[in-house]
Amino acid sequence: MNWMSDDAMDHLRRVSGHDESDDSYGPRYDVQDEIARGGMGTVFRAYDRKLDRVVALKVLHEAQAGASAQARMMQEARILAQLEHPGIVPVHDVGALDDGRVFYAMKLVQGNRLDHYVRDRPSLRERLRIFERICEAVAFAHANDVIHRDLKPGNIMVGPFGEVLVMDWGVAKILGTDEAATMVLEPGSPPAAAGEPGSTHVGTVLGTPGYMAPEQAEGRVDLVDRRADVFALGKILGELIDEASTSPPRRLVALQRKASATRPEDRYSGVEQMVNDISRFLENESVSAYREQWHERAGRFVWRYRAPIALILAYLAVRALVLFFAGS
C-alpha cells in the first residue's frame, strides 16, 4: 500500500537546491525506492545528480509536518553534521520540500543490521569486537554532549568489511538543553511497560521498550544522561552474549549486568569505562565489574601464557628424560 500521495512523491522527485526554472541543473535528487520507515520520517534511496552518487534521503512524514517535528528533524541533521566519526553516518545536505517538510541527505550505508548480522553465527569474540566499535561511536557522541536515547540492534549497521555505524539519531538529545517531559506513541501503537518489547516512543522522551533505561521509560527527563545509553548498550550486549554462548564467562556476565543495572548509580559512569572492561576481557585481563577468586586468576594467568608455559613444561620433560636415561 502506497502511504504517500502522487503529489507528495512528485515533491520528492523535484527536490533541488536550485531554481527549477534553470534547466541547466534540473532536480538534484532522483528518488528511487524506500529503504526504511520510522516514527518521524522515511528513508529513501536517491541519486544525487549534482555529485553523481547514490545517497540516503530522510524525509519527514506528511503527518509529522508540524513545527516541533520539523525542528526535531533539523536538529537530528545538525547533530549528525557535528559528530564526525567513522562510526556515525555523515550528512551531506539538508533542505525542505515544496510543501515545507524537512529532509536531509546522508551517506547510503551498505551492510546488515546488527540483529541480522548475528544470524550468521559469528563467534563471541567477533561479536565483542563489533560491540567495541559501537561503544566507541557512542563514547564519541557523549564526549560531544550528545546522548542517543534509542540504541538497539535495529539502529546499528555492520558493513561487509566489519565497519560499524550507529544510525537513527532522531531522538538524540544535547545534554544541558531543556525538554518537556511528554511521551507520544506512534499511531496505532499500544502503550508498553518499561522493559517490555514494543514500538518506539516518538516525542520528547523517546526510546524503545526493552532498551530504555527505567528513568527514561518513566519520563524522568532530569535523570536521563549518558548512563541511559550505557543501559541500552548493556541490553544489546546481553543479547549478543546469550546468542553466542550457553555458558558465557562470569566476568562478561558481570560486566553486562553492571551496564544494565536498574539504578543509574549502579551502572558504569560512562561508555569509556564499559568499553575498557570489554577490551580487558578480550585481552584475558581482569575487569572492574567482577571480583575474581584466586583460582580464577590463576586459571586466567595459565590460559594467557599457555604457549610459553607449554614450552617450559616440554623443556622440563625432555630434561627429565635425559637425566633418567643418563643415570640408567
C-alpha positions as CSV (number, residue, x, y, z in Angstrom):
1,M,0.0,0.0,0.0
2,N,1.4,3.4,-1.0
3,W,1.3,5.6,2.1
4,M,2.1,8.8,0.1
5,S,0.0,10.7,-2.4
6,D,1.2,11.1,-6.0
7,D,1.7,14.8,-5.3
8,A,3.9,14.0,-2.4
9,M,6.0,11.7,-4.4
10,D,6.3,14.3,-7.1
11,H,7.5,16.7,-4.4
12,L,10.3,14.3,-3.5
13,R,11.4,13.9,-7.1
14,R,11.5,17.6,-7.5
15,V,13.8,18.3,-4.5
16,S,16.5,20.6,-5.7
17,G,18.8,23.2,-4.3
18,H,18.4,25.3,-7.4
19,D,15.6,27.2,-9.1
20,E,13.6,24.7,-11.1
21,S,13.4,27.2,-14.0
22,D,17.1,26.8,-14.5
23,D,17.2,23.8,-16.9
24,S,21.0,23.5,-16.7
25,Y,20.7,22.0,-13.3
26,G,17.4,20.1,-13.1
27,P,16.3,18.2,-10.0
28,R,19.1,17.4,-7.6
29,Y,17.7,14.1,-6.2
30,D,16.0,11.4,-8.1
31,V,14.2,9.2,-5.5
32,Q,14.4,5.5,-6.3
33,D,12.9,3.4,-3.6
34,E,12.1,3.2,0.1
35,I,14.8,1.8,2.4
36,A,13.3,2.2,5.9
37,R,10.5,3.9,7.8
38,G,10.5,5.3,11.3
39,G,8.2,7.2,13.6
40,M,9.1,10.6,12.2
41,G,10.3,10.0,8.7
42,T,11.0,7.7,5.8
43,V,14.5,7.0,4.3
44,F,14.7,6.7,0.5
45,R,17.5,5.6,-1.8
46,A,18.1,8.6,-4.1
47,Y,20.5,9.6,-6.8
48,D,22.3,12.9,-6.3
49,R,22.6,14.3,-9.8
50,K,24.8,17.2,-8.7
51,L,27.6,14.9,-7.2
52,D,26.8,11.8,-9.3
53,R,26.4,9.4,-6.3
54,V,23.7,7.4,-4.6
55,V,22.6,8.7,-1.1
56,A,20.0,8.1,1.5
57,L,17.3,10.7,1.8
58,K,15.4,11.0,5.0
59,V,12.1,12.9,4.6
60,L,9.7,13.9,7.3
61,H,6.3,12.2,7.2
62,E,3.4,14.2,5.8
63,A,1.5,13.6,9.1
64,Q,4.5,14.9,11.1
65,A,4.8,18.2,9.3
66,G,4.2,20.3,12.4
67,A,6.7,22.9,13.7
68,S,8.0,20.6,16.5
69,A,8.6,17.7,14.2
70,Q,10.3,20.0,11.7
71,A,12.6,21.3,14.4
72,R,13.5,17.8,15.6
73,M,14.4,16.6,12.1
74,M,16.5,19.7,11.6
75,Q,18.2,19.1,15.0
76,E,18.9,15.5,14.0
77,A,20.6,16.7,10.8
78,R,22.7,19.3,12.7
79,I,23.7,16.7,15.4
80,L,24.9,14.3,12.8
81,A,26.8,17.0,10.9
82,Q,28.7,17.8,14.1
83,L,29.5,14.2,15.0
84,E,32.3,13.5,12.5
85,H,33.3,9.9,13.4
86,P,33.8,6.7,11.3
87,G,31.0,5.1,13.4
88,I,28.4,7.8,12.7
89,V,26.8,8.3,9.3
90,P,27.7,11.6,7.8
91,V,25.2,14.2,6.5
92,H,25.7,15.7,3.0
93,D,22.8,18.1,2.6
94,V,19.7,19.5,4.3
95,G,16.6,21.3,2.9
96,A,12.8,21.4,2.6
97,L,10.3,20.0,0.1
98,D,7.9,22.2,-1.8
99,D,5.3,21.5,0.9
100,G,7.7,22.7,3.7
101,R,8.7,19.3,5.1
102,V,12.3,18.9,6.1
103,F,14.7,16.4,4.5
104,Y,18.3,15.7,4.7
105,A,20.7,13.6,2.6
106,M,23.3,11.3,4.1
107,K,25.7,8.5,3.2
108,L,23.9,5.4,1.9
109,V,25.0,2.7,4.3
110,Q,25.6,-0.8,3.0
111,G,25.5,-3.9,5.2
112,N,23.2,-5.6,7.7
113,R,21.5,-4.5,10.9
114,L,23.2,-5.9,14.0
115,D,20.3,-8.2,14.7
116,H,20.5,-9.6,11.1
117,Y,24.3,-9.8,11.3
118,V,24.3,-12.1,14.3
119,R,22.2,-14.6,12.4
120,D,25.3,-15.7,10.6
121,R,26.6,-17.0,14.0
122,P,29.8,-15.0,14.4
123,S,31.9,-16.1,17.4
124,L,31.6,-14.4,20.7
125,R,35.0,-12.7,20.1
126,E,33.8,-11.3,16.8
127,R,30.6,-10.0,18.4
128,L,32.5,-8.3,21.1
129,R,34.9,-6.6,18.6
130,I,31.8,-5.2,16.9
131,F,30.4,-4.2,20.2
132,E,33.6,-2.3,21.0
133,R,33.2,-0.2,17.8
134,I,29.6,0.5,18.8
135,C,30.7,1.8,22.2
136,E,33.5,3.9,20.6
137,A,31.0,5.7,18.4
138,V,28.6,6.3,21.3
139,A,31.5,7.5,23.5
140,F,32.5,10.0,20.9
141,A,28.9,11.4,20.9
142,H,28.9,11.5,24.7
143,A,32.2,13.4,24.6
144,N,30.3,16.0,22.5
145,D,27.4,16.1,25.0
146,V,25.0,14.1,22.8
147,I,23.1,11.1,24.0
148,H,21.4,8.8,21.5
149,R,18.4,7.6,23.6
150,D,17.3,4.9,21.2
151,L,20.2,2.4,20.9
152,K,19.1,-1.0,19.8
153,P,20.3,-3.7,17.3
154,G,17.9,-2.3,14.6
155,N,19.7,1.1,14.8
156,I,23.2,-0.4,14.2
157,M,24.6,-1.4,10.8
158,V,27.5,-3.7,10.2
159,G,29.2,-3.3,6.9
160,P,30.8,-6.0,4.7
161,F,34.3,-5.2,6.0
162,G,33.3,-5.1,9.6
163,E,32.7,-1.4,9.7
164,V,30.1,-0.3,12.2
165,L,27.7,2.6,12.0
166,V,25.3,3.8,14.8
167,M,22.2,5.0,13.0
168,D,18.9,6.9,13.6
169,W,19.8,9.9,15.8
170,G,16.3,11.3,15.5
171,V,15.6,11.2,19.3
172,A,19.1,12.3,20.3
173,K,19.4,15.0,22.9
174,I,22.1,17.5,23.5
175,L,22.9,17.5,27.2
176,G,22.1,20.7,29.0
177,T,19.1,21.6,26.8
178,D,15.5,21.6,28.2
179,E,12.8,19.3,27.0
180,A,9.2,18.9,28.1
181,A,8.5,15.6,29.7
182,T,6.0,14.4,27.2
183,M,5.7,11.0,25.6
184,V,3.7,10.2,22.4
185,L,3.4,6.8,20.8
186,E,3.5,6.0,17.1
187,P,-0.1,6.0,15.7
188,G,-1.7,2.6,16.4
189,S,0.9,1.6,19.0
190,P,-0.4,0.4,22.3
191,P,1.3,1.6,25.5
192,A,4.1,-0.6,26.6
193,A,5.5,-1.1,30.1
194,A,9.2,-0.3,30.7
195,G,11.4,-3.3,29.9
196,E,8.9,-4.9,27.5
197,P,9.4,-5.2,23.7
198,G,7.3,-2.8,21.7
199,S,7.2,0.1,19.4
200,T,9.5,3.1,19.6
201,H,8.1,6.0,21.5
202,V,8.1,9.2,19.5
203,G,8.0,12.6,21.2
204,T,10.2,14.4,23.7
205,V,11.0,11.4,25.9
206,L,11.9,8.7,23.5
207,G,13.2,5.2,23.2
208,T,12.3,1.6,22.6
209,P,10.8,-0.5,25.4
210,G,13.3,-3.3,26.3
211,Y,16.2,-0.9,25.7
212,M,15.1,2.2,27.6
213,A,16.6,2.8,31.0
214,P,14.0,2.8,33.8
215,E,14.4,6.5,34.4
216,Q,13.9,7.2,30.7
217,A,10.8,5.0,30.4
218,E,9.3,6.8,33.4
219,G,9.7,10.2,31.8
220,R,12.3,11.4,34.3
221,V,14.0,13.8,32.0
222,D,16.1,15.2,34.8
223,L,17.7,11.8,35.3
224,V,18.3,10.9,31.7
225,D,22.0,11.3,31.0
226,R,24.9,9.3,29.4
227,R,24.0,6.3,31.7
228,A,20.8,5.8,29.8
229,D,22.8,4.9,26.7
230,V,25.0,2.7,28.9
231,F,21.9,0.8,29.9
232,A,20.8,0.3,26.3
233,L,24.3,-0.9,25.4
234,G,24.1,-3.4,28.3
235,K,20.9,-4.8,26.9
236,I,22.4,-5.1,23.4
237,L,25.5,-6.8,24.9
238,G,23.2,-9.3,26.8
239,E,21.6,-10.3,23.5
240,L,25.0,-10.8,21.8
241,I,26.2,-12.9,24.7
242,D,23.0,-15.0,25.0
243,E,23.0,-15.9,21.3
244,A,26.7,-16.7,21.2
245,S,27.2,-18.9,24.3
246,T,25.1,-21.1,26.6
247,S,27.5,-20.6,29.4
248,P,29.3,-17.2,29.0
249,P,32.2,-16.3,31.2
250,R,31.3,-14.9,34.6
251,R,33.4,-11.8,34.0
252,L,31.4,-11.0,30.9
253,V,28.1,-11.6,32.6
254,A,29.1,-9.3,35.5
255,L,30.1,-6.7,33.0
256,Q,26.8,-6.9,31.2
257,R,24.8,-6.8,34.4
258,K,26.7,-3.7,35.7
259,A,25.9,-1.9,32.4
260,S,22.2,-2.7,32.6
261,A,21.7,-2.1,36.3
262,T,18.3,-0.7,37.2
263,R,19.7,2.2,39.2
264,P,21.8,4.7,37.2
265,E,24.4,4.9,40.1
266,D,25.0,1.2,39.8
267,R,25.9,1.3,36.1
268,Y,29.2,2.3,34.5
269,S,29.5,6.1,34.8
270,G,30.4,6.3,31.1
271,V,30.8,4.3,28.0
272,E,34.6,4.6,28.2
273,Q,34.7,2.6,31.4
274,M,32.4,-0.1,29.8
275,V,34.5,-0.4,26.6
276,N,37.7,-0.5,28.7
277,D,36.3,-3.6,30.5
278,I,35.3,-5.2,27.2
279,S,38.9,-4.6,25.9
280,R,40.4,-6.1,29.1
281,F,38.1,-9.1,28.8
282,L,39.2,-9.7,25.2
283,E,42.8,-9.4,26.4
284,N,42.1,-12.0,29.1
285,E,42.6,-9.5,31.8
286,S,40.6,-8.7,34.9
287,V,37.5,-6.4,34.6
288,S,36.3,-3.9,37.1
289,A,32.8,-5.3,37.2
290,Y,33.9,-8.7,38.6
291,R,35.9,-9.7,41.7
292,E,37.8,-12.8,40.9
293,Q,38.7,-15.7,43.2
294,W,42.4,-16.8,43.4
295,H,41.8,-19.9,41.3
296,E,40.1,-17.8,38.6
297,R,43.1,-15.5,38.5
298,A,45.4,-18.5,38.3
299,G,43.4,-20.1,35.5
300,R,43.4,-16.8,33.6
301,F,47.2,-16.5,34.0
302,V,47.8,-20.0,32.7
303,W,45.5,-19.5,29.7
304,R,47.1,-16.2,28.8
305,Y,50.6,-17.5,29.0
306,R,49.8,-21.1,27.8
307,A,52.3,-21.0,24.9
308,P,55.4,-20.2,27.0
309,I,54.2,-22.4,29.8
310,A,53.8,-25.3,27.4
311,L,57.3,-24.7,26.1
312,I,58.7,-24.7,29.6
313,L,56.9,-27.9,30.5
314,A,58.1,-29.6,27.3
315,Y,61.7,-28.5,28.1
316,L,61.4,-29.9,31.7
317,A,60.0,-33.1,30.4
318,V,62.9,-33.5,27.9
319,R,65.4,-32.7,30.6
320,A,63.8,-35.3,32.9
321,L,64.1,-37.9,30.2
322,V,67.7,-37.1,29.5
323,L,68.6,-37.3,33.2
324,F,66.7,-40.6,33.6
325,F,68.4,-42.3,30.7
326,A,71.8,-40.8,31.6
327,G,71.5,-42.3,35.1
328,S,70.3,-45.7,34.0
